[in-house]
Every structure is written in structure tokens, then in C-alpha cells.
Amino acid sequence: MSVASSAPAPAPLAPPPRWLLPVVLAVAALAFLPAMTMGFLGDDFVYVARFFNLPFSGLPRLFTHEWSDGVWGQPLKELRPFAALSFMVDARLWGGWAPGHRLTNVLLHLAATTLVVRLAWRYSAGQRNAALIAGLIFAIHPAHAETVAWITGRADLLGSAAALAFLVAAENFSARGGRRPLVLALLALGVGVFTKEFCLITPLLLVLRWALLDPRAGRAVWIRRAQLFAGALLVIALYAVARHAAFGRDTGNGFFGWNDAPAWTRQASYVGWMIPILPFTTGSEWPSPPAMSVFRNVWIALAALTAFALMATLTFRRNPTAAHALFFGGFWWFATTIGLFVVYFSPRHLYLPSVGIALGVGLALGTGRLRATLAGSIIIWCAVAHVAALRLGRYAPRRPRRESHAHPRLWLPQHRPSVRNHPRAPRRWPRHR
């Protein structure tokens, strides 16, 4: 008897209740409704102006050149052509109207939330509460206040949405095959890696999930998975070639253009990156953060404990839902936060890691009245922390970074004459102090 015949494919899941996704999306939209009254914040002035008049003919160049064009006084090792494209499209649609640019962020957040609900529904084998809890936690996670409200957080939003689209399409291709999900998965991965580098780890996490949690899927399924992974490797190879063309072999300042030491001094005072549902405010700073080596050892120890718990669950309990909860709440979180040791800290860097938190909590607490009560408490806490974080962002300085004073040609106010001609240009501009 063949392996494929001994492990028949499971029957397709029924779709979730019709009310589930609209409820989650309504909560997500209402959570960011106050952000629509904000003006441009911080770096928004520079990046909106940078791509305001850039013609679409200049887009191909951004696949082999860093996207900031040295606006900060030094080149950044960042390839962001699809994030740049979104700014260029927004400029044609909205001109200098900040709410229009921010609406794009909100729509991307709604798309990512939709994909999280779909993944939770799949990995919980159709448990309504698990999908609802995961969707609500992701919709109002406090770390997302900066990512969505800050227009420059577009790269994290678009990259994460692309990574989630890759996961959904890849799982569909693994289960049923077909050319369309394969093409969609590889296109989504391409958009993701050329928007934010963290998407490079997504195929590895998917293969790890298959190997640990679904190893007996059958020969035909594993052939499809091998085809998908080969395509993913090709996309990553294309990105590597483009990155080499853009930056060569210079690794003196690290993969992103900076090294560990300055990155650590900028991030270690925040404990939010190790406590996923902390409200990310200055009130959660440590006056004397521990050394990087200490945090690395803590991180490694927690990752090892998570791995042990996952293996114990697979060996003794054989509970697929619990195993998936540990995988996403543990493995996913640690794998996607490892980059925080080499880049400066920002809550927006937790957008993709928080997918694991949402899925992990939803899968762990999706059944049972007591668990549902605990999940409700976590959701309420996230809502309160989200409001606090969004309120702080509402009063953030509405001006470019101080470092950009040497590059006034890229400040948005310099583009007022051309921007004002746009039919959606604002009647009043925010003050720049």
C-alpha cells in the first residue's frame, strides 16, 4: 500500500460563519477610526515627498537601488520597491491629503486581519472561537497602533500582508494542488521580500510547520510542497541577486546597514518586544537595560523551552491544536523577533511576530468557558493598550525627523505648490515647528 493511500487527504473545511469576519473587520476598522484625523507624522513628510513626483518609469531602478536615495545623509540597505510603488499610487490618488494615505494603511491592516482569521480557522480545524479570538487580538494588538497610524509603517504592513497571503496560498496548494494557488503564493512571496526582509523567513517557518505538525500528509502532498519550496528558493535567489547588485558584499555594518551595538542601545530600554501585549509607551522603559548577551541568553532559553514543550505535546498528548498553539505562539514569535537583535526597536517591527501571538492565543483558548473568559480578558487588555498607544501617536510631533534638516528639498512643505493643485489637497496644512 502506498504512503499516499494510507494517509488520505482530509475533507475540506466548511467556511466560517458569515458573521465572523465582518465582526472582526468592523472592530479593526473602528479601532483605527481616530487615526484618520491625524496629519503626517515624523518620517511621513520625507517619504511622501520622496515619491510624490517620482514617475513610474523610475520604479524598476528601485529593485537594485535603496529606496531612500540617501535622504538621511547615508544610504540604507533597504530594497523597498513595492512599498515605494504604494506611495507613488497614493500620491496620484490623494495628493497631500494625509487621511487618504492612511486609509491605504488601514485597508492593508484589514487584509492582514482577514488572512489571520483564515489561518486560525484552518489550523483550529474550523473552531469558531479560535478564529474569532485570533482575529480580534490581531485587529487591536497595541503594537499595531504605530504600524497603521504611521504612514511610513507601510513597509511592515504590506510585507506582513504579503507574507500571510503566501501562507494561505501555500497551504491551499499543499492541500489541493492547482496552478493558481502556486502562482499566487510565489507572487505574494516576491512582493513580500521586496517590501520587507523579514519575509525571507516565511518559507522556512512553513516547511518547519509541515515537518513537525503534518509529516504524514502523503507522497503527493509532499511532492507539491517540494515544488512550492523550490519556487520559493528561486524567489529568494532573485532577491539575493538584486540585493547584491544594490549593495555588493559590504557587510561591515550588518545586513541592514547598522550593527548590533547601536541597535541595542536604541531598543533595549523597552521591554515590549519580550512582553507581546505591553502598551508600547515610554512608561515601559528600563532606566538601565541589561546587556545584549543577557537578553540573548534569555531569548535562547525561552526558545528551547518552547521547543521542548512542542515536542512533548507532539509525543505524549498528540493534540494538533495545542501543538499549533505552541508553534505559532512560540516558534513563530522567536523566529520573527530574532531580527530585533540587529535592528533598532520600533513597535511596528512586531507586526508580523504578533501574528504568532494572535494565532497562538486563539488556538490555545478557543475551547472551554474558562479559556474563553481568559481570552476575553486578553482582548480587553489589548483594546485598552491600543487606545493608549494610539492616543500617544495622535499627539506625536507633526514634522520630519530632525536629521532631515540637511535635506529640506525633500520636505513635504517644499512640494506645496504642486501638491495644492491636486483635487484632494488639504485646505489647511499641519504646522511644522
C-alpha positions as CSV (number, residue, x, y, z in Angstrom):
1,M,0.0,0.0,0.0
2,S,1.4,3.4,-0.9
3,V,2.0,6.2,1.5
4,A,-0.5,8.4,-0.3
5,S,-3.3,5.8,0.1
6,S,-2.5,5.2,3.7
7,A,-2.9,8.9,4.5
8,P,-5.9,10.2,2.6
9,A,-6.3,13.9,2.3
10,P,-8.7,15.3,4.9
11,A,-12.1,16.6,3.8
12,P,-12.1,20.4,3.0
13,L,-13.2,22.6,5.9
14,A,-16.6,24.3,5.8
15,P,-16.3,28.1,5.6
16,P,-16.5,30.1,8.8
17,P,-19.8,31.6,9.8
18,R,-20.8,34.6,7.7
19,W,-20.9,37.0,10.6
20,L,-17.4,36.1,11.9
21,L,-15.2,38.0,9.5
22,P,-17.4,41.1,9.3
23,V,-17.4,41.4,13.1
24,V,-13.6,41.2,13.3
25,L,-13.1,43.6,10.4
26,A,-15.6,46.1,11.9
27,V,-13.7,46.1,15.2
28,A,-10.4,46.6,13.4
29,A,-11.8,49.5,11.3
30,L,-13.3,51.2,14.4
31,A,-10.1,50.8,16.3
32,F,-8.2,52.9,13.8
33,L,-11.0,55.4,13.0
34,P,-9.4,58.1,15.3
35,A,-6.2,57.8,13.3
36,M,-8.0,59.1,10.2
37,T,-8.0,62.6,11.7
38,M,-4.2,62.7,12.1
39,G,-1.9,64.6,9.9
40,F,1.5,63.4,8.6
41,L,3.8,62.1,11.4
42,G,7.6,62.1,11.6
43,D,9.1,60.4,8.6
44,D,5.9,60.6,6.6
45,F,6.9,64.1,5.4
46,V,10.1,62.8,3.9
47,Y,8.8,59.6,2.2
48,V,5.6,61.0,0.9
49,A,7.6,63.9,-0.6
50,R,10.3,61.5,-1.9
51,F,7.8,59.5,-4.0
52,F,5.3,62.3,-4.7
53,N,6.6,63.3,-8.1
54,L,8.7,60.1,-8.8
55,P,7.5,58.8,-12.2
56,F,6.5,55.2,-12.5
57,S,9.4,54.8,-15.0
58,G,11.7,55.1,-12.0
59,L,10.3,52.1,-10.3
60,P,12.5,49.4,-11.9
61,R,15.6,51.2,-10.6
62,L,14.4,50.6,-7.1
63,F,14.7,46.8,-7.5
64,T,18.5,47.3,-7.5
65,H,18.9,50.6,-5.5
66,E,18.0,51.5,-2.0
67,W,14.7,53.3,-1.8
68,S,15.5,56.4,0.3
69,D,18.0,57.8,-2.2
70,G,20.3,58.9,0.7
71,V,17.7,61.3,2.2
72,W,19.0,60.6,5.7
73,G,22.6,61.5,4.7
74,Q,23.7,57.9,4.2
75,P,22.4,55.1,2.1
76,L,20.2,52.5,3.8
77,K,20.5,48.8,2.9
78,E,16.8,48.5,2.2
79,L,15.1,47.3,-1.1
80,R,11.5,48.5,-0.9
81,P,10.2,48.8,-4.5
82,F,6.7,47.7,-3.7
83,A,6.4,50.0,-0.7
84,A,7.6,52.8,-2.9
85,L,5.0,51.8,-5.5
86,S,2.3,52.1,-2.9
87,F,3.5,55.6,-2.0
88,M,3.5,56.6,-5.7
89,V,0.0,55.3,-6.3
90,D,-1.2,57.1,-3.1
91,A,0.3,60.4,-4.4
92,R,-1.7,60.1,-7.6
93,L,-4.9,59.3,-5.7
94,W,-4.6,61.5,-2.7
95,G,-2.0,64.2,-3.3
96,G,-1.1,65.7,0.0
97,W,-4.2,64.6,1.9
98,A,-2.9,62.6,4.9
99,P,-6.1,60.7,5.6
100,G,-6.1,59.2,2.1
101,H,-2.5,57.9,2.6
102,R,-3.5,56.5,6.0
103,L,-6.6,54.8,4.5
104,T,-4.3,52.6,2.5
105,N,-2.6,51.5,5.7
106,V,-6.0,50.7,7.3
107,L,-7.0,48.7,4.3
108,L,-3.8,46.7,4.4
109,H,-4.4,46.0,8.1
110,L,-7.9,44.8,7.3
111,A,-6.4,42.5,4.6
112,A,-3.8,41.1,7.0
113,T,-6.6,40.6,9.7
114,T,-8.7,38.7,7.2
115,L,-5.7,36.4,6.4
116,V,-5.1,35.8,10.1
117,V,-8.7,34.7,10.6
118,R,-8.4,32.3,7.6
119,L,-5.2,30.8,9.1
120,A,-6.8,30.4,12.5
121,W,-9.8,28.7,11.0
122,R,-7.6,26.3,9.1
123,Y,-5.2,25.4,12.0
124,S,-8.0,25.0,14.5
125,A,-9.9,22.7,12.2
126,G,-12.8,25.0,12.0
127,Q,-13.2,26.2,15.6
128,R,-15.3,29.4,15.6
129,N,-14.0,30.8,18.9
130,A,-10.3,30.2,17.9
131,A,-10.7,32.2,14.7
132,L,-12.7,34.9,16.5
133,I,-10.1,35.3,19.3
134,A,-7.1,35.3,16.9
135,G,-8.8,37.8,14.6
136,L,-9.7,40.2,17.4
137,I,-6.3,40.1,19.1
138,F,-4.6,40.8,15.9
139,A,-7.1,43.5,14.9
140,I,-6.4,45.6,18.1
141,H,-2.9,44.5,19.2
142,P,-1.3,47.5,20.8
143,A,1.9,47.2,18.7
144,H,-0.2,47.9,15.6
145,A,-1.1,51.4,16.6
146,E,2.2,52.7,15.2
147,T,2.3,50.5,12.2
148,V,-1.1,51.5,10.9
149,A,-1.4,55.1,12.1
150,W,2.2,56.0,10.9
151,I,2.0,56.2,7.1
152,T,5.7,55.2,6.9
153,G,4.8,51.9,8.6
154,R,3.6,50.9,5.1
155,A,6.6,48.6,4.5
156,D,5.7,46.5,7.6
157,L,2.0,46.4,6.7
158,L,2.5,45.5,3.1
159,G,5.3,43.0,3.8
160,S,3.3,41.2,6.5
161,A,0.1,41.1,4.4
162,A,2.2,39.6,1.6
163,A,3.7,37.0,3.9
164,L,0.3,36.0,5.2
165,A,-1.0,35.8,1.7
166,F,1.9,33.5,0.8
167,L,1.0,31.2,3.8
168,V,-2.7,31.0,2.8
169,A,-2.0,30.3,-0.8
170,A,0.8,27.8,0.0
171,E,-1.4,25.9,2.4
172,N,-4.1,25.7,-0.3
173,F,-1.6,24.5,-2.9
174,S,-0.3,21.9,-0.4
175,A,-3.8,20.6,0.3
176,R,-5.4,20.6,-3.2
177,G,-2.7,21.5,-5.8
178,G,-3.5,23.6,-8.8
179,R,-1.6,26.2,-10.7
180,R,-3.4,29.3,-9.3
181,P,-2.5,28.9,-5.6
182,L,1.1,28.1,-6.6
183,V,1.4,31.3,-8.7
184,L,-0.3,33.4,-6.0
185,A,1.9,32.0,-3.3
186,L,5.1,32.8,-5.2
187,L,3.9,36.2,-6.3
188,A,3.0,37.1,-2.7
189,L,6.4,35.9,-1.5
190,G,8.1,38.1,-4.2
191,V,6.1,41.2,-3.1
192,G,6.9,40.4,0.5
193,V,10.7,40.0,0.2
194,F,10.9,43.1,-2.0
195,T,9.0,45.0,0.6
196,K,10.5,43.9,3.9
197,E,13.3,41.5,4.5
198,F,11.6,39.6,7.3
199,C,9.5,37.8,4.7
200,L,12.6,35.7,3.8
201,I,12.0,33.5,6.9
202,T,8.3,32.7,6.0
203,P,9.0,29.7,3.7
204,L,11.3,28.2,6.3
205,L,8.6,28.5,9.0
206,L,6.1,26.9,6.7
207,V,8.3,24.0,5.9
208,L,9.0,23.6,9.7
209,R,5.3,23.5,10.4
210,W,4.8,20.8,7.8
211,A,7.7,18.8,9.1
212,L,6.8,19.0,12.7
213,L,3.0,19.1,12.7
214,D,1.9,17.4,9.4
215,P,4.6,15.0,8.4
216,R,2.2,12.2,7.3
217,A,0.4,14.2,4.7
218,G,1.2,11.7,1.9
219,R,3.6,11.4,-1.0
220,A,1.6,13.5,-3.4
221,V,1.3,16.3,-0.9
222,W,5.0,16.3,-0.2
223,I,5.7,16.5,-3.9
224,R,3.6,19.6,-4.1
225,R,5.3,21.0,-1.1
226,A,8.7,20.4,-2.6
227,Q,7.6,22.2,-5.8
228,L,6.5,25.2,-3.8
229,F,9.7,25.3,-1.7
230,A,11.8,25.1,-4.9
231,G,9.8,28.1,-6.3
232,A,10.3,29.9,-3.0
233,L,14.0,29.3,-3.2
234,L,14.0,30.8,-6.7
235,V,12.3,33.9,-5.5
236,I,14.8,34.2,-2.7
237,A,17.7,33.7,-5.1
238,L,16.3,36.6,-7.3
239,Y,16.1,38.8,-4.2
240,A,19.7,37.9,-3.3
241,V,20.9,38.8,-6.9
242,A,19.1,42.1,-6.7
243,R,20.5,42.8,-3.2
244,H,24.0,42.0,-4.4
245,A,23.6,44.4,-7.3
246,A,22.4,47.1,-5.0
247,F,24.8,46.7,-2.1
248,G,27.6,44.4,-3.2
249,R,29.3,42.4,-0.5
250,D,29.7,45.1,2.1
251,T,28.6,43.6,5.4
252,G,30.7,45.9,7.7
253,N,27.7,47.5,9.2
254,G,25.4,44.5,9.2
255,F,22.7,43.3,6.8
256,F,20.6,46.4,7.2
257,G,23.4,49.0,7.4
258,W,23.9,49.1,11.1
259,N,25.5,46.8,13.7
260,D,24.4,45.3,17.0
261,A,25.7,47.9,19.4
262,P,23.8,51.0,18.4
263,A,20.7,48.9,17.6
264,W,20.7,47.5,21.1
265,T,21.1,50.9,22.8
266,R,18.0,52.1,20.9
267,Q,15.8,49.1,21.7
268,A,16.9,47.5,25.0
269,S,15.2,50.1,27.2
270,Y,11.8,48.8,26.0
271,V,10.5,45.5,27.4
272,G,7.6,45.4,25.0
273,W,9.4,43.2,22.5
274,M,9.6,40.4,25.1
275,I,6.1,41.1,26.6
276,P,4.0,40.9,23.4
277,I,0.8,42.7,24.8
278,L,2.6,45.5,26.6
279,P,1.3,49.0,25.7
280,F,4.3,50.4,23.9
281,T,4.8,53.7,25.7
282,T,7.7,55.5,27.4
283,G,6.3,54.3,30.7
284,S,7.6,50.8,29.9
285,E,11.3,51.7,29.7
286,W,14.1,50.4,31.9
287,P,16.5,53.1,33.2
288,S,19.4,50.6,32.9
289,P,18.8,47.9,30.4
290,P,20.7,44.6,30.8
291,A,23.5,43.7,28.4
292,M,22.6,42.3,25.0
293,S,24.2,38.9,25.9
294,V,21.8,38.6,28.9
295,F,18.8,39.1,26.7
296,R,20.1,36.8,24.1
297,N,20.6,34.0,26.7
298,V,17.0,34.6,27.9
299,W,15.7,34.5,24.4
300,I,17.6,31.3,23.6
301,A,16.4,29.7,26.9
302,L,12.7,30.6,26.2
303,A,13.1,29.3,22.6
304,A,14.5,26.0,23.9
305,L,11.7,25.6,26.5
306,T,9.1,26.2,23.7
307,A,10.8,23.6,21.5
308,F,10.7,21.1,24.4
309,A,7.0,21.9,25.2
310,L,6.2,21.4,21.5
311,M,7.9,18.1,21.2
312,A,6.3,16.9,24.4
313,T,2.9,17.9,23.1
314,L,3.5,16.0,19.9
315,T,4.9,12.9,21.7
316,F,2.5,12.5,24.6
317,R,-0.7,14.5,24.1
318,R,-0.9,14.2,20.3
319,N,-3.1,17.3,20.3
320,P,-2.8,19.1,16.9
321,T,-4.5,22.3,18.1
322,A,-2.2,22.6,21.2
323,A,0.8,21.8,19.0
324,H,-0.2,24.6,16.6
325,A,-0.7,27.0,19.5
326,L,2.8,26.3,20.7
327,F,4.3,26.5,17.2
328,F,2.8,29.9,16.5
329,G,2.9,31.4,20.0
330,G,6.5,30.1,20.4
331,F,8.4,29.2,17.3
332,W,6.8,31.9,15.1
333,W,7.4,34.6,17.8
334,F,11.0,33.7,18.4
335,A,11.9,33.2,14.7
336,T,10.4,36.6,13.7
337,T,11.8,38.6,16.6
338,I,15.4,37.4,16.2
339,G,15.9,40.4,13.9
340,L,15.3,42.8,16.8
341,F,18.9,41.9,17.9
342,V,20.3,43.6,14.9
343,V,17.9,46.5,14.1
344,Y,16.6,49.4,16.1
345,F,13.5,48.8,18.1
346,S,10.1,50.0,16.9
347,P,6.7,48.6,17.8
348,R,6.0,48.3,14.0
349,H,8.7,45.6,13.9
350,L,6.3,43.4,15.9
351,Y,3.5,43.4,13.3
352,L,4.5,40.1,11.8
353,P,5.5,38.5,15.1
354,S,2.2,39.4,16.6
355,V,0.6,37.1,14.0
356,G,2.1,34.2,16.0
357,I,0.7,35.7,19.3
358,A,-2.8,36.0,17.9
359,L,-2.8,32.5,16.4
360,G,-1.2,31.0,19.5
361,V,-3.7,32.6,21.9
362,G,-6.7,31.9,19.7
363,L,-5.8,28.2,19.2
364,A,-4.9,27.7,22.9
365,L,-8.0,29.4,24.3
366,G,-10.6,28.7,21.6
367,T,-12.4,26.0,23.6
368,G,-13.9,25.9,27.1
369,R,-15.7,28.6,29.1
370,L,-12.8,29.3,31.4
371,R,-10.4,29.7,28.5
372,A,-12.9,31.9,26.7
373,T,-13.0,34.2,29.8
374,L,-9.2,34.4,29.8
375,A,-9.2,35.2,26.1
376,G,-11.8,37.9,26.7
377,S,-9.6,39.4,29.4
378,I,-6.6,39.5,27.0
379,I,-8.7,41.1,24.2
380,I,-9.9,43.8,26.7
381,W,-6.3,44.4,27.7
382,C,-5.2,44.7,24.1
383,A,-8.0,47.2,23.5
384,V,-7.0,49.4,26.4
385,A,-3.4,49.3,25.5
386,H,-4.2,50.0,21.8
387,V,-6.2,53.1,22.8
388,A,-3.3,54.3,25.0
389,A,-0.8,53.8,22.2
390,L,-2.9,55.4,19.6
391,R,-3.6,58.4,21.8
392,L,0.2,58.9,22.2
393,G,0.6,58.7,18.4
394,R,-2.1,61.3,17.9
395,Y,0.0,63.9,19.6
396,A,3.3,62.9,18.0
397,P,5.3,65.8,16.5
398,R,4.0,66.5,13.0
399,R,7.3,67.3,11.4
400,P,10.1,65.4,9.7
401,R,12.9,63.8,11.6
402,R,15.4,66.2,13.0
403,E,18.1,64.6,10.9
404,S,16.4,65.7,7.7
405,H,17.1,69.4,8.3
406,A,20.1,69.0,6.0
407,H,17.7,67.8,3.2
408,P,15.0,70.4,3.0
409,R,14.4,69.7,-0.7
410,L,12.6,66.5,0.4
411,W,10.3,68.1,3.0
412,L,6.7,67.9,2.1
413,P,6.2,71.7,2.5
414,Q,8.6,72.3,-0.3
415,H,6.1,70.5,-2.6
416,R,3.1,72.5,-1.5
417,P,2.8,74.4,-4.8
418,S,2.5,71.2,-6.9
419,V,0.5,69.3,-4.2
420,R,-2.1,72.1,-3.8
421,N,-3.1,71.6,-7.4
422,H,-4.4,68.1,-6.6
423,P,-8.2,68.0,-6.3
424,R,-7.8,66.2,-2.9
425,A,-5.2,68.6,-1.5
426,P,-5.9,69.7,2.1
427,R,-7.3,73.2,2.8
428,R,-5.0,73.6,5.8
429,W,-1.6,72.1,6.4
430,P,-0.3,71.0,9.8
431,R,2.2,73.3,11.4
432,H,5.9,72.4,11.3
433,R,7.7,73.5,14.4
